[in-house]
Amino acid sequence: MRPKVAIVGAGRVGESTAQILAMQQLASEVVLLDVREGIAQGVALDIQESAPLFRFDTRLAGGTDPALMEGADIVVVTAGLPRKPGMSRSDLLEANARVIETIVDQILQHAPTAQILMVTNPVDVLTYLAWRRTGWSRRRVFGLSGVLDAARMAAFIALETGFSIRDIQAMVLGGHGDAMVPMPRYTTVAGVPVDRFLSAEQIGRIVERTRHGGAEILALKKTSSANDSPAAAIATMIDAIVHDRRRLLPLVAVLEGEYGLEGLAMGVPAVLERDGMSRVVELELTEAEAAQFRASAEAVLADIGRLTTATRP
């Protein structure tokens, strides 16, 4: 049975996500919520009017009333202040932490059995905040990161090598920011390690471009950040849940001792299925990879340490 999906935040990412979910018929109903009067309603109506052309039966609605998410199976949270050129994802913490607390309280009231897919940045920290505030199992609260980052890395590899994107599998660990850890050693073309086709210098360029993939788009667009690729990544995760695919995907998960870490959420390979994130998979890391992963974790922990200040009444 296709779920009801609520998208909190009807900005560009929310709109693109709703469009893909409807076109792929991954939900029986999609509701969009936004604090701006008329925005969510307009987005929902616009997408609904494309149904005869794309031939989907998904029903869409939008509004400002949190009660619209009543009975939602999955809540996607994209609401919050977007990045502006020159800002890091961590720069958004103080403003967006308060927003997320309010949204989580609304989810607890109206969709207490839902799974939460966090997208708002800084996504690692806010996923942890949402999980802590709900008191739920970690399998029901997770975030977008590696699916998007790995897709960017795979796209850059395809452009560099000329190989079909269908054969490229990339892996990215760590925080969803400049300290993320792209993993060339776990990246392949049809199962063949990527270093068989690219030089160390080429791989290094791709790694750096992956780390700054979002900032590159933001610098080019100037007035908005990426929306199509994050929406596609969200849809990929929802597809794994809806079809119980047990997919191994890099996503933001609350860690409970894996990789020697706890008290934080960050990007790791995890199994995603109908009931949510069922387990974290620990990869063997070289000394250099482990050092990068620890540095990324320390950056996330530093931001989590700021939560008490950021969310103080």
Buried (B, 14 or more C-beta within 10 A) or exposed (E): EBBBBBBBBBBBBBBBBBBBBBBBBBBBBBBBBBEEEEBBBBBBEBBBEBBEEEEBEBBBBBBBEBEBBEBBBBBBBBBBBBBEEEBBBBBBBBEBBBBBBEBBEBBBEBBEEBBBBBBBBBBBBBBBBBBBBBEBEBBBBBBBBBBBBBBBBBBBBBEBBEBEEEBBBBBBBBBBBBBBBBBBBBBBBEEEEBBEBBEEEBBEBBBEBBBBBBBBBBEEEEEBBBBBBBBBBBBBBBBBBBEEBEBBBBBBBBBEEBBEBEEBBBBBBBBBBBEBBEBBEEBEBEEEBBEBBBEBBBBBBEBBEBBEEBBEE
